[in-house]
C-alpha cells in the first residue's frame, strides 16, 4: 500500500510514524508513507492555501484549487481519496478493513475553519470522522486511520492470528444517538473553479438570506 497524506503540518507525523508497528511496516516495505505539505501547490509568493469565507464568518477556509492540484498530482486509477472531517461518516473497524484493501490511500487533512465544501462534493470519495468531537485539524484523525489500516495489511503483524483473536464489539462503539452539531458548508475563493460555483446566496451580501441558508444546512 501507498499512503499519501496531504497536510499543512507534515512534521506532526514524525513521532507517531517512527515507532512500533507503523515503523516496522514501513521499513519492511509493506507500506510506503508519503507526507506532502499542501503549501508546495500554492501559487503565490506567500504560499497561501486558505482565504476568507464567502458570506462572512470567523477564520479561514482551505482553498479547493490548492487541494485539487495536490490530489491530481498524486492520484492514480487505484487511489481512494479520503477527507477527514468532523461531519463525515463515523470511522469503524469495518471501514478500516475496506481501506486496507486499497492500493493507494490519499488522506486530506483539513485545518483552520475548514475546507471549501467543493472538496467534499467533487474531490473526496469519502468523508470520514473519527468521533463526535472537534479537533484543531485532520492530522490526528489521519494518524488514527493510518495506524488502524496499516496493522491490517498482510504480514504487518508477526502472528496472523493476532487479528483473528482480537475482540471488537459493536457495543463499544458510541451510541448512535450521540452526535455533534457540525457547521454549515464553507466556501472561499476562487468563486468558480472547474464549473464548481459557490452558492449564489453567499455572494449576495444579504446577511439575512445567508443566515437562513446556513441554518438550513
Secondary structure, 3 states (H helix, E strand, C coil): CEEEEEECCHHHHCCHHHCHHHHHHHHCCCCEEEEEEHHHHCCCCCCCCEEECCCCCCCEEECHHHHHHHHHHHCCCCEEEEEEEEEEEECCHHHHHHHCCCCEEEEEECCCCEECHHHHHHHCCEEEECCCCCCCCCHHHHHHHHHHHHCCCCCCCCCCHHHHHCCCCHHHCCCCCCCCCCCCCCCCCCCEECCEECCHHHHCCCHHHHHHHHHHC
